[in-house]
Amino acid sequence: MTFRPFPEAREYVRSLRLKSKSAWYNRYRSGEKRHDIPTRPDVAYKREWISWSDWLGTEFIATHNRTYRPFEEARKFVHSLGLKDRHEWYEYCKSGKKPIDIPSKPGQLFANCFIVIILRIFCIAILNVPCGITI
């Protein structure tokens, strides 16, 4: 099978206005496919491939490819929101107001920072000794 050149195929795919990789595969599973555009463009166009967001023409950046604010800055921003609990945090994240450089699940990104905070609390509250551990 001969596929369209990458730029032409990408231009066509972007005209479909699909929003996600899942939408791409759903379209192909439903039978709405062109034979001159591969189902797995990431494999067929390996040399030219950038990302699914580039292929589809969306501005979405996969979470593992994002650059986030440092922990201290992110914490300061979140505290400035005055949220009372994690439920309010989840609602805020779903609202679309959260900046892209603030993680929705900070525990995953800042795991090491949380360990340091827990150690600080342990040193001060439990052992009653100053803690020299820093982030």
C-alpha positions, -999 to 999 in steps of 0.1 A, spaced: 0 0 0 13 34 -9 3 62 14 0 99 7 30 120 16 30 130 53 22 167 48 -8 159 26 -20 132 49 -17 154 79 -35 183 62 -64 160 53 -65 146 89 -65 180 104 -95 189 82 -115 162 100 -112 182 133 -107 151 154 -98 159 190 -79 128 202 -61 97 193 -92 78 205 -114 97 181 -89 88 153 -91 51 160 -129 52 165 -132 68 130 -111 40 115 -130 13 134 -163 26 121 -151 21 85 -147 58 77 -112 55 65 -91 63 34 -69 37 21 -41 62 13 -38 72 49 -24 47 74 -43 37 105 -10 39 125 5 71 111 30 72 140 45 40 125 41 46 88 55 82 90 81 74 116 107 99 102 83 128 100 62 120 131 61 146 159 30 138 180 -7 130 179 -15 166 187 6 176 157 -11 150 135 -46 160 145 -39 197 146 -49 201 183 -30 222 208 -31 195 234 3 186 250 5 151 265 10 154 303 44 136 301 56 162 276 46 193 296 68 216 315 54 224 350 62 251 375 86 242 403 69 228 434 72 259 455 57 281 428 29 256 421 21 254 458 20 291 461 -4 294 432 -27 267 445 -28 282 480 -37 316 465 -70 300 452 -83 295 487 -96 261 480 -108 242 511 -103 205 502 -94 181 474 -130 180 461 -128 218 454 -94 212 438 -109 185 415 -137 208 405 -113 236 398 -92 213 376 -124 203 356 -135 239 352 -108 246 326 -93 275 346 -62 256 358 -30 268 340 -14 241 319 18 243 339 1 233 372 -4 195 374 -39 182 382 -23 154 402 6 170 420 13 138 440 25 121 409 47 149 396 60 161 430 63 128 447 98 135 460 87 169 473 58 153 493 83 128 508 104 157 519 74 174 535 64 142 553 100 138 566 99 174 578 67 168 597 80 136 611 112 153 623 95 183 639 62 168 652 72 133 661 109 135 670 108 172 681 141 179 663 149 205 636 149 190 602 177 199 577 160 183 548 152 206 519 135 204 486 
